[in-house]
Amino acid sequence: MLTFAFAHAALAASWAQQKMRSGHFPVRSACMMPPQGHLIRIGVKGAETMTKESDEWANALEAFVETHLKLAGISTSPAPAALDSGASNEELNQVLLQIEQKFESVSKQMDKEPKGVGKSLFSLSDQVAMLPCSAKSDLLVFVQGVGQELTGGRAVMTFAIGGPAEGAALLVTLADAKSGEILALVRVREMDPFFNDAERTFGEQLDREFANINLGAARRNASARPR
């Protein structure tokens, strides 16, 4: 399960292998894994998981990231689609589950040592090539969101005596769709988030970090943003 652990992290950061930054790994297409979202609401008496809102937020974040990938000239397709592979839903779901389990383990390692991404330390293995979309994709993309909001009473208490604050973080992990090698990790956070507006919360930071790792046309898009 995702947790909110970025209170003291930079507002935005990215780590990538040199072949990604140098453009030696051209990216034109991406396969989108099912997104993950974890929202909690903190009140005076404690915290509760917002299950329905988490699912809705995850889907909104996926659509938001897809939009920015397309702006960078990268086409996208959903990993859960069988396409023309002939795979059954059961077979496809089994592959997705195995990849997600592997990613959960790898993402914990990356959270502890994100600089390892640039050193080629992390991989999901070539099992990712079993996904039907892998054959026609350069990247496998994982979108994760984690955030917390406060009730009115808890917000008053935090203002008066300190305590938890609202915040949200977005993580986008890019893996080689054929080998499973982790090529890049982008992390952006906002301590005053608009949970119903991913573009307002993360848009500018995401463009800048996509530009930093030299993803598609992201450099041009980031430089075109008003300062």
C-alpha positions as CSV (number, residue, x, y, z in Angstrom):
1,M,0.0,0.0,0.0
2,L,1.2,3.5,-0.8
3,T,1.9,5.9,2.1
4,F,2.5,9.6,2.3
5,A,6.2,9.8,3.0
6,F,7.4,12.9,1.2
7,A,6.9,15.7,3.7
8,H,10.6,16.6,3.6
9,A,11.3,15.7,0.0
10,A,11.9,18.1,-2.8
11,L,8.7,19.4,-4.5
12,A,9.9,17.7,-7.7
13,A,12.6,15.3,-8.6
14,S,13.5,12.8,-11.3
15,W,16.0,10.1,-11.8
16,A,16.8,8.5,-15.2
17,Q,19.3,6.3,-16.9
18,Q,21.8,8.1,-19.2
19,K,20.4,6.4,-22.3
20,M,17.1,8.0,-21.5
21,R,18.5,11.5,-20.9
22,S,20.8,11.3,-23.9
23,G,18.0,10.3,-26.3
24,H,19.7,7.0,-27.2
25,F,16.4,5.2,-26.2
26,P,13.9,6.9,-28.4
27,V,10.3,6.8,-27.0
28,R,7.3,7.0,-29.3
29,S,4.8,4.7,-27.5
30,A,3.8,3.7,-24.0
31,C,1.7,1.0,-22.4
32,M,-0.2,2.2,-19.3
33,M,-0.5,-0.1,-16.3
34,P,-3.6,0.2,-14.1
35,P,-3.1,3.3,-11.9
36,Q,-2.9,3.3,-8.1
37,G,-4.3,5.9,-5.8
38,H,-4.4,6.1,-2.0
39,L,-6.2,9.0,-0.3
40,I,-6.8,9.3,3.4
41,R,-8.9,11.8,5.3
42,I,-7.5,12.9,8.7
43,G,-9.9,14.0,11.4
44,V,-9.7,14.9,15.0
45,K,-10.2,11.2,16.0
46,G,-7.9,9.7,13.4
47,A,-7.6,8.8,9.8
48,E,-9.8,6.9,7.3
49,T,-9.1,5.5,3.9
50,M,-11.2,7.1,1.1
51,T,-11.7,4.0,-1.1
52,K,-14.1,5.4,-3.6
53,E,-12.3,8.7,-3.9
54,S,-9.0,6.9,-4.2
55,D,-10.2,5.0,-7.2
56,E,-11.6,8.1,-8.9
57,W,-8.4,10.0,-8.2
58,A,-6.2,7.2,-9.6
59,N,-8.2,7.2,-12.9
60,A,-8.0,11.0,-13.1
61,L,-4.2,10.9,-12.6
62,E,-3.8,8.3,-15.3
63,A,-5.7,10.4,-17.8
64,F,-3.7,13.4,-16.8
65,V,-0.3,11.6,-17.3
66,E,-1.5,10.2,-20.6
67,T,-2.4,13.7,-21.8
68,H,1.1,14.9,-20.9
69,L,2.7,11.9,-22.6
70,K,0.7,12.6,-25.8
71,L,1.8,16.2,-25.6
72,A,5.3,14.9,-25.7
73,G,4.5,13.0,-28.9
74,I,4.1,9.6,-27.2
75,S,1.1,7.4,-28.1
76,T,-0.5,5.3,-25.3
77,S,-2.4,2.1,-25.0
78,P,-3.8,0.3,-21.9
79,A,-2.0,-2.7,-20.5
80,P,-5.2,-4.6,-19.7
81,A,-6.2,-4.7,-23.4
82,A,-5.8,-8.1,-25.1
83,L,-5.5,-6.4,-28.5
84,D,-5.0,-9.1,-31.2
85,S,-3.0,-11.4,-28.9
86,G,-5.8,-13.9,-28.4
87,A,-5.1,-14.0,-24.7
88,S,-8.1,-14.6,-22.4
89,N,-9.1,-12.1,-19.7
90,E,-7.9,-14.7,-17.1
91,E,-4.5,-15.0,-18.7
92,L,-4.1,-11.3,-19.0
93,N,-5.1,-10.6,-15.5
94,Q,-2.6,-13.2,-14.2
95,V,0.2,-11.5,-16.1
96,L,-0.9,-8.0,-14.8
97,L,-1.0,-9.3,-11.2
98,Q,2.5,-10.8,-11.4
99,I,3.9,-7.6,-12.8
100,E,2.1,-5.4,-10.2
101,Q,3.5,-7.6,-7.4
102,K,7.0,-7.3,-8.8
103,F,6.6,-3.6,-9.2
104,E,5.4,-3.2,-5.6
105,S,8.6,-4.8,-4.4
106,V,10.8,-2.7,-6.7
107,S,9.0,0.5,-5.9
108,K,9.8,0.1,-2.2
109,Q,13.5,-0.3,-3.1
110,M,13.3,2.8,-5.4
111,D,11.7,4.8,-2.6
112,K,14.7,4.1,-0.4
113,E,17.4,4.6,-3.1
114,P,15.9,6.6,-6.1
115,K,19.4,7.4,-7.3
116,G,19.7,3.7,-8.1
117,V,17.5,4.2,-11.1
118,G,20.3,6.1,-12.9
119,K,22.6,3.2,-12.1
120,S,20.4,0.6,-13.7
121,L,19.8,-1.2,-10.4
122,F,16.1,-1.9,-10.8
123,S,14.2,-4.2,-13.2
124,L,10.8,-5.9,-13.4
125,S,12.3,-8.7,-15.6
126,D,11.4,-9.5,-19.2
127,Q,8.1,-10.9,-18.0
128,V,6.6,-7.6,-19.0
129,A,7.0,-8.7,-22.6
130,M,4.1,-11.1,-22.0
131,L,1.7,-8.1,-22.1
132,P,0.0,-7.8,-25.5
133,C,0.7,-4.1,-25.6
134,S,4.5,-4.6,-25.0
135,A,5.2,-5.7,-28.6
136,K,4.2,-2.3,-29.9
137,S,5.3,-0.1,-27.0
138,D,8.6,1.4,-25.9
139,L,7.7,2.1,-22.3
140,L,5.6,0.5,-19.6
141,V,4.2,3.3,-17.4
142,F,3.1,3.1,-13.8
143,V,1.1,6.0,-12.3
144,Q,0.8,6.2,-8.5
145,G,-0.8,8.9,-6.4
146,V,-0.8,9.3,-2.6
147,G,-2.4,12.1,-0.6
148,Q,-4.1,13.2,2.6
149,E,-6.7,15.8,3.3
150,L,-7.9,17.2,6.6
151,T,-11.4,17.7,8.0
152,G,-12.3,21.2,9.1
153,G,-11.8,20.4,12.8
154,R,-8.4,18.8,12.2
155,A,-7.3,21.7,10.0
156,V,-8.1,24.1,12.9
157,M,-6.1,22.0,15.3
158,T,-3.1,21.8,12.9
159,F,-3.2,25.6,12.6
160,A,-3.3,26.0,16.3
161,I,-1.0,23.4,17.7
162,G,0.6,21.7,14.7
163,G,0.2,18.2,13.3
164,P,-0.5,16.6,10.0
165,A,-1.0,18.8,6.9
166,E,-2.7,18.2,3.6
167,G,-0.5,17.1,0.7
168,A,-0.3,14.9,-2.3
169,A,2.4,13.2,-4.4
170,L,2.5,11.8,-7.9
171,L,4.9,9.1,-9.0
172,V,5.5,8.1,-12.6
173,T,7.7,5.2,-13.2
174,L,8.9,4.3,-16.7
175,A,10.2,0.8,-17.6
176,D,11.4,-0.7,-20.8
177,A,8.4,-2.5,-22.2
178,K,10.5,-5.4,-23.5
179,S,13.2,-6.0,-20.8
180,G,11.4,-4.6,-17.7
181,E,14.4,-2.4,-16.9
182,I,13.4,0.7,-14.9
183,L,14.5,3.7,-17.0
184,A,13.2,6.6,-15.1
185,L,11.3,7.7,-12.0
186,V,9.5,11.1,-11.7
187,R,8.2,12.3,-8.4
188,V,6.3,15.5,-7.8
189,R,4.4,16.7,-4.7
190,E,2.2,19.5,-3.6
191,M,1.4,20.5,0.0
192,D,-1.6,22.5,-1.1
193,P,-3.2,20.1,-3.6
194,F,-6.4,20.4,-5.6
195,F,-7.5,16.8,-5.6
196,N,-10.1,17.4,-8.2
197,D,-7.7,19.1,-10.6
198,A,-4.5,17.1,-11.3
199,E,-3.4,19.7,-13.9
200,R,-3.5,22.5,-11.5
201,T,-1.7,20.5,-8.8
202,F,1.0,18.7,-10.8
203,G,0.9,19.9,-14.4
204,E,3.8,22.4,-14.5
205,Q,6.1,20.2,-12.3
206,L,5.4,17.1,-14.4
207,D,6.3,18.9,-17.6
208,R,9.5,20.2,-16.1
209,E,10.6,16.7,-14.9
210,F,9.6,15.1,-18.2
211,A,11.9,17.7,-19.8
212,N,14.7,16.9,-17.3
213,I,14.7,13.3,-18.4
214,N,14.5,14.3,-22.1
215,L,11.2,12.5,-22.7
216,G,9.9,13.0,-26.2
217,A,9.0,16.6,-27.0
218,A,8.8,17.5,-23.3
219,R,11.7,19.9,-23.4
220,R,9.9,22.0,-26.0
221,N,6.6,21.9,-24.1
222,A,8.2,22.9,-20.8
223,S,10.0,25.8,-22.3
224,A,6.8,27.0,-23.9
225,R,5.0,27.3,-20.5
226,P,4.6,30.8,-19.2
227,R,6.9,31.7,-16.4
